[in-house]
Amino acid sequence: MYGKKLKEARKKSNLTLEQVAQRLHTTHATISRYENEKRKIDIDTLKQFCALYNISSDYIIGLPENMPYPKS
């Protein structure tokens, strides 16, 4: 599920695989693997994608937008 969301966010940002790869200091093949879920995404990389696309990690991992969080 996260791969589809990453690809959608990239396209909405009008960025190519190569442009994303340059900004995240990796290769376009690596970005493609994330988008095709052939590579698991770690927290640091997830944060980089979220910052680049200006989206929340909740969106990427498929949580509902208005999900109530427990009060601490």
Order of alpha helices (4+ residues) and beta strands (2+ residues): alpha-alpha-alpha-alpha-alpha
